[in-house]
């Protein structure tokens, strides 16, 4: 018999990636965990020379990955 562990949402963490949600959408930060400055989603934004420009948004106080 297998047991499935449950974790309260406030304790969820994605190791290695920031993953903070953009306030007005579903995008999440794709920078490394613990980065400084603005959050950034690299796989969005307009296409320039075959590369996405990305989307950035400011850091908010008290942010958590599960927000």
Order of alpha helices (4+ residues) and beta strands (2+ residues): beta-beta-beta-beta
